Structure formats: C-alpha cells, structure tokens
Amino acid sequence: MEVVVPQSEQIGFEIFDVDLTSIAERRESGIAPQFLASIKQLIYRHKLIVFRKQKITPDQYVEFAKQLGTPQIYFQDNYHHPDYPEIFVSANVLVDDKKIGVSGTGRYWHTDCAFQPEPLPLTMLYPQVLPRSIRETYYIDMHRVYKNLPPDLRQYVEGQAALHEAKWRYKVQEWDIDRAMIDILNDFEKQAPPVTHPAVIVHPVTQQRSLYISQGFTTKIAGLNYEDSKAVLDKLFAFIERDEHIHTHIWQEGDILLWDNRSLLHKASSVPKGEPSVSYRIGIYDGLPFYVV
C-alpha cells in the first residue's frame, strides 16, 4: 500500500496500490483487519482519504462500508439506490427512462446529517459518471478554522449551542405538486425536527476541538435573539468560507473519497447544464459518539 500524505496543514492523503474489491470480498483475510484499523486511524488524524484507481460493484462498495462500520439507510427513500438502500444516489441521469435518486445535492457548505440527533460520522463518495468540465468537491478543515477564529467571534461560540434545521434544504418532488410550500415544509419538519449541538465539538479520538456550524444547516446560535444571531452567523460564515480555508479535490476516474464529518465541511460543485453526473454516497456510523463533552 502506497500512502501519499500532503505537507503542512493541508488535509487528506492518497492511497494507491490497494484493490478494495479484495478487502470487500474478504479475499485477503490476514490483511483486511490491519488495513481497516489503519484506515480508521488515518481518517481521524488526516480527515480525508482518496482511494485512487478503484473499480468496484455496488455490492462490493456496500460490503466495504460494512467493514468500516454500520452503513446508514437515509430517512428519505427517494434518494435510495433501487437495489441497495445503503447507497444515497445523487444523479441527473435517467436509468431505463426512470429517475434514480435526486439531482443537484449538497451544493452548499455542510456536514452530512448535522440536522439529526446523531450526525453522520463518516461519508464515502464514489462517482459513477463524472461531468465533462467541473469535477470538484470542496472541503474546509473546521479544526483549523477554530484555531484561527478571532476572539471577537470566538466569544459567541465557546460554550454555546447551535440550532440545525433540514427543512430549508428540502428538494421539492413530483408528489409535492399543488401543495402549499408551508404544508410541505411543516410535514418535512415532522420527519426532521430541529436539533441543537455544541457550536464547538471535541473529537472522540483525537480530542481536537472543531467549530461545528455550517451555512447549509445552522440557523441560530442559542442564547441570542434572531437579529443578533443572524449577524453573528453571517460573520462566522464569512470567516469560515475564506478562500485560504478551502481545499479542492479534483476528481479522477476511479476515485473513492472517505472523510470525517466531525472535522470537515464539504460542498459539491455545480454541474453545467446538459452534463451528466452520477455519484453514490454511503454514510457510515463508526461505533463512536459523534463528539464528547
């Protein structure tokens, strides 16, 4: 296994010369447990892994995820792969003239499932069809952001909680036609009610402290009124999303990415009109608490 780790404070590392089909099918029983243990430690320390030059089936993809933890079954089944509910499909391509999954997902800064009582620790992403032009996903290291947070902003998040809501990111579907938006949002909020999490979380393995807010799902800082909270969040988002904090992954054929949502925000690039795009995502619960107090 060849591991390429970047220099300085850059996140992530690349792994070459590993065939994940062997790990998924348990063909190398002596190697797999050591490899999987190493992967978990590396992901917690470096936050992002790129497995290069992979070619695996959906079945093998799910089996590999199961060896890392418990794959999530996303609560909205219209995102599911028709044969593998563990696979969350983001696609703008019809299969046998049928719509599979949902198009245009995740084009805003967020961590997966921050709006749930138990957010998603790990995310794995495996593109099936890459756009011809823009082939990027963006990441922000929130541990680094927290370390660099100016005192005038730090005072608003230290020891505070933040509210996270999913309803503002709901994607309207066919069955919503002729329904009022207020009814759509109210019904969705029953499925995914607002939750609070600490604005600064502690990683259960590394003990690193990270800012845990995002423009995608964070709607309020607890203890502040609406106007003050909005002003503070606007300042925090402007600081978080500075160019110097953004890491860009440029996709290559055969890439599989695995990252730690406790430490990273991410954002999908837009897809130009007329260009096909299909990605398979699997969320993984790793058996650890999302954060410790």
C-alpha positions as a printed Julia matrix, in Angstrom:
293×3 Matrix{Float64}:
   0.0     0.0     0.0
   1.41    3.36   -1.05
   0.24    6.32    1.05
   0.91    9.91   -0.06
   0.41   12.47    2.72
   0.49   16.2     1.9
   2.84   18.61    3.59
   1.99   21.43    6.03
  -1.6    21.87    7.25
  -3.29   20.51    4.15
  -5.92   17.89    4.84
  -6.13   14.39    3.47
  -3.91   11.8     1.86
  -3.94    9.48   -1.14
  -3.78    5.67   -1.17
  -2.52    3.83   -4.23
  -1.98    0.14   -4.97
  -4.91   -1.12   -2.87
  -7.7    -3.07   -4.56
 -10.83   -2.51   -2.45
 -12.57   -5.46   -4.14
 -10.2    -7.79   -2.25
 -10.99   -6.08    1.05
 -14.75   -6.02    0.35
 -14.82   -9.71   -0.57
 -12.51  -10.62    2.34
 -10.12  -12.37   -0.04
  -7.12  -11.23    1.99
  -8.29  -12.13    5.48
  -4.88  -11.55    7.07
  -4.51   -8.09    5.57
  -8.04   -6.73    5.83
  -8.29   -6.25    9.64
  -4.9    -4.47    9.78
  -5.79   -2.36    6.74
  -9.17   -1.35    8.14
  -7.71   -0.44   11.53
  -5.07    1.68    9.79
  -7.69    3.4     7.65
  -9.71    4.44   10.68
  -6.72    5.89   12.47
  -5.59    7.72    9.34
  -9.03    9.18    8.67
  -9.32   10.53   12.21
  -5.85   12.06   12.02
  -5.89   13.4     8.44
  -9.67   13.83    7.96
  -9.86   12.82    4.27
  -8.76    9.76    2.27
  -8.6     9.4    -1.51
  -8.52    5.79   -2.75
  -7.18    6.02   -6.3
  -7.9     3.82   -9.33
 -10.78    1.76   -7.93
 -13.37   -0.2    -9.87
 -15.88   -1.93   -7.64
 -19.51   -3.0    -7.94
 -22.32   -1.53   -5.81
 -22.39   -4.78   -3.84
 -18.65   -4.55   -3.11
 -18.99   -0.87   -2.25
 -21.64   -1.65    0.38
 -19.62   -4.58    1.74
 -16.53   -2.39    2.15
 -18.63    0.19    4.02
 -19.92   -2.53    6.36
 -16.34   -3.39    7.31
 -15.76    0.21    8.37
 -18.95    0.44   10.44
 -22.72    0.48   10.01
 -23.99    1.97    6.72
 -26.78    4.49    7.08
 -30.18    3.99    5.48
 -31.11    7.59    4.67
 -34.52    8.56    6.03
 -35.85    9.78    2.63
 -36.17    6.69    0.46
 -36.37    8.63   -2.83
 -32.58    9.05   -2.5
 -32.01    5.28   -2.31
 -30.39    3.11   -4.96
 -33.16    0.75   -6.2
 -31.22   -2.36   -5.14
 -29.07   -1.04   -2.3
 -30.84    1.23    0.22
 -27.48    1.97    1.85
 -26.44    3.9    -1.27
 -27.63    7.51   -1.45
 -27.8     8.46   -5.13
 -27.13   11.94   -6.49
 -27.86   11.82  -10.23
 -29.26   13.74  -13.18
 -29.21   10.71  -15.5
 -32.27    8.55  -16.21
 -31.9     4.76  -15.98
 -34.31    2.9   -18.29
 -36.22    6.19  -18.55
 -36.64    6.27  -14.77
 -35.39    8.88  -12.33
 -32.97    7.37   -9.81
 -32.02    9.37   -6.72
 -32.06   13.17   -6.62
 -30.07   15.64   -8.7
 -28.08   18.66   -7.53
 -27.45   17.57   -3.94
 -25.09   19.21   -1.46
 -24.18   22.4    -3.34
 -23.76   24.36   -0.1
 -21.38   24.14    2.87
 -22.5    21.46    5.32
 -21.71   18.29    7.21
 -23.91   15.31    6.46
 -26.92   14.94    8.75
 -25.95   17.74   11.16
 -29.72   18.21   11.5
 -30.14   14.81   13.17
 -29.69   13.98   16.88
 -26.8    11.65   15.91
 -25.0    13.21   12.93
 -23.19   11.06   10.38
 -19.55   10.44   11.39
 -18.09    9.2     8.09
 -19.07    9.73    4.46
 -17.82    7.74    1.47
 -18.39    9.01   -2.08
 -17.87    7.11   -5.33
 -18.76    8.92   -8.6
 -20.15    6.67  -11.34
 -20.38    9.33  -14.06
 -18.22   12.46  -13.87
 -19.18   15.72  -15.6
 -17.01   16.68  -18.55
 -15.95   20.09  -17.21
 -16.25   20.84  -13.47
 -15.24   17.76  -11.45
 -14.67   19.11   -7.95
 -15.7    18.79   -4.31
 -14.63   21.38   -1.75
 -13.66   20.9     1.91
 -12.94   23.1     4.93
 -11.0    21.88    7.96
 -13.06   23.16   10.89
 -10.36   22.32   13.44
  -8.05   24.72   11.63
 -10.85   27.31   11.4
 -11.47   27.03   15.15
  -7.76   27.51   15.92
  -7.7    30.66   13.77
 -11.02   32.07   14.95
 -10.64   35.73   16.04
 -11.51   36.46   19.72
 -14.47   38.67   18.78
 -16.1    35.68   17.04
 -14.87   33.0    19.43
 -16.81   34.6    22.3
 -20.11   33.78   20.56
 -19.45   30.05   20.09
 -17.34   28.99   23.07
 -19.57   27.02   25.42
 -22.64   27.74   23.28
 -25.04   25.56   21.3
 -26.21   25.98   17.7
 -29.54   25.07   16.11
 -29.54   22.97   12.91
 -32.51   22.57   10.56
 -33.01   20.5     7.42
 -36.28   21.88    6.09
 -34.74   24.82    4.23
 -32.79   22.34    2.07
 -35.74   20.15    1.18
 -35.82   19.33   -2.54
 -39.34   19.52   -4.0
 -40.51   16.27   -5.61
 -43.28   15.21   -8.02
 -45.69   14.38   -5.21
 -45.45   17.98   -3.92
 -47.24   19.43   -6.97
 -50.29   21.51   -5.99
 -49.27   21.6    -2.32
 -48.57   24.85   -0.49
 -44.92   25.37    0.5
 -45.87   25.89    4.14
 -47.54   22.45    4.22
 -44.55   20.81    2.51
 -42.12   22.36    5.0
 -44.28   21.59    8.03
 -44.63   17.95    7.01
 -40.9    17.63    6.39
 -40.11   19.23    9.75
 -42.07   16.42   11.42
 -39.63   13.96    9.79
 -36.55   16.02   10.64
 -37.26   18.37   13.57
 -34.6    20.97   14.51
 -31.78   19.83   16.8
 -29.04   21.54   18.79
 -25.39   20.57   19.03
 -22.44   22.31   20.69
 -21.07   25.08   18.48
 -17.6    23.71   19.3
 -17.24   19.92   19.44
 -14.47   17.64   20.73
 -13.42   14.69   18.56
 -13.76   11.35   20.44
 -10.42   10.01   19.14
  -8.07   12.95   18.55
  -9.58   15.25   21.22
  -9.27   18.08   18.71
 -11.78   20.91   19.04
 -13.65   21.95   15.88
 -16.2    24.61   15.08
 -19.46   22.82   14.27
 -21.65   25.17   12.28
 -22.4    25.48    8.57
 -24.29   27.75    6.23
 -26.15   24.69    4.99
 -27.95   23.72    8.19
 -27.1    26.08   11.09
 -29.88   28.62   11.59
 -29.29   30.06   15.07
 -26.83   30.48   17.93
 -28.59   29.59   21.17
 -28.98   32.43   23.65
 -29.09   35.17   21.01
 -32.18   36.79   19.58
 -32.92   36.34   15.87
 -31.29   39.6    14.72
 -28.11   39.18   16.79
 -27.81   35.51   15.86
 -28.12   36.27   12.14
 -25.45   38.98   12.37
 -23.06   36.67   14.21
 -23.67   33.75   11.86
 -23.08   35.97    8.82
 -19.69   36.97   10.25
 -18.81   33.39   11.15
 -19.75   32.06    7.7
 -17.73   34.81    6.01
 -14.66   33.81    8.07
 -15.17   30.05    7.62
 -15.57   30.29    3.84
 -12.47   32.36    3.13
 -10.5    31.11    0.13
  -7.47   30.19    2.25
  -9.57   27.67    4.21
 -10.87   25.79    1.16
  -9.32   22.53   -0.08
 -10.39   21.47   -3.59
 -10.5    17.84   -4.64
 -10.4    17.42   -8.43
 -11.98   14.08   -9.26
 -10.27   11.44  -11.38
 -11.87    8.3   -12.76
 -11.78    5.58  -10.11
 -11.56    7.88   -7.07
 -13.36    6.92   -3.85
 -13.32    9.52   -1.08
 -13.81    8.86    2.63
 -13.94   11.72    5.13
 -14.69   12.58    8.76
 -17.73   14.84    9.19
 -16.65   15.74   12.71
 -13.8    17.78   11.25
 -14.76   18.8     7.72
 -17.38   20.86    5.97
 -17.9    19.97    2.33
 -19.68   21.35   -0.72
 -20.38   19.85   -4.14
 -19.52   21.83   -7.25
 -22.26   22.83   -9.65
 -22.78   20.73  -12.79
 -23.15   22.69  -16.04
 -26.49   22.21  -17.77
 -26.51   19.21  -20.09
 -23.56   17.41  -18.45
 -24.31   14.03  -16.84
 -23.39   13.36  -13.23
 -23.97   10.3   -11.02
 -22.49    9.72   -7.55
 -23.01    7.0    -4.95
 -22.71    8.08   -1.32
 -22.66    5.83    1.73
 -22.86    7.27    5.24
 -21.14    5.22    7.93
 -21.63    5.1    11.7
 -18.25    4.13   13.15
 -19.45    2.98   16.59
 -18.11    6.07   18.38
 -20.02    9.08   19.69
 -20.07   11.93   17.19
 -18.5    14.2    19.81
 -17.62   14.12   23.5
 -18.41   16.79   26.06
